[in-house]
């Protein structure tokens, strides 16, 4: 029986540790619109329920993307038994590849139906965000295998997700949302970059090309550190130009975790990548912690 008859396997195969990649920018966008609304930065009408529905829709799209990636990595020989990191249940024989493909398609259809509901109740920009989401789900593996995965991830999770959430809440394109979501977006890209750096040897064997392969080990370490540190630097810039309240420096509570992650990347070598076996999951944890702190600050700021 697929999944070994266990519900937890159906959850694990969708990579729950990575769900923060979609939840984090969505939460940040939701909190930012709240901050604008309460401080008079956005005087129009808002629909918080649509925002919540949009957040659920984003997560379901993400689940579908994770499942689709799991399927394509298996059929293309990218996922192998020797690979470290989170469990790969198709490789272990717990799921058939086709089952995961069908699972992904079902999730995608549900996500599209949620998007259609929001489109009917808002307007055409939702179509743009939805198309970006569909491309990210169906064709992500093609981008990843040609060293364009990080670019697609940033467009989807640092741009389309937060802009989509802001739009369904307000019915307007709030361009500053792109700036507010940028720090979280960099951390989300860091999740993929950590994953690809850890998997560089297996990816070479599978004859695919990722940014980690192009950059080499030393370059990948520098890029990871830059992504993480720039996220914190951008918060300082956004506070300085008065787009965020100074209380958003609350995100610094997450910096010890960021520092530990950077240290793990630094001690990894080309011959020993074991220190970063779970750095992608740890970076996902950092992205979620950082974003929750930023969101809490945005919710508190109007009352200070």
Secondary structure, DSSP 8 states (H G I E B T S, - for coil): -GGGG-HHHHHHTT-GGGTHHHHHHHHHHHHHHHHHHHHTS--S---HHHHHHHHHHHHHHHHHHHHHHHHHHHHTT-S-TT--SS--TTTTTSS-HHHHHHHHHHHHHHHHHHHHHHHHHS-THHHHHHHHHHHHHHHHHHHHTBT-HHHHHIIIIIIIHHHHHHHHHHSS--THHHHHHHHHHHHHHHHHHHHHHHTHHHHHHTT-B-HHHHHHHHHHHHHHHHHHHHHHHHHHHHHHTTSS-GGGGGGGGGHHHHHHHHHHHHH--SS--GGGTTHHHHHHHHHHHHHHHHHHHHHHHTT-
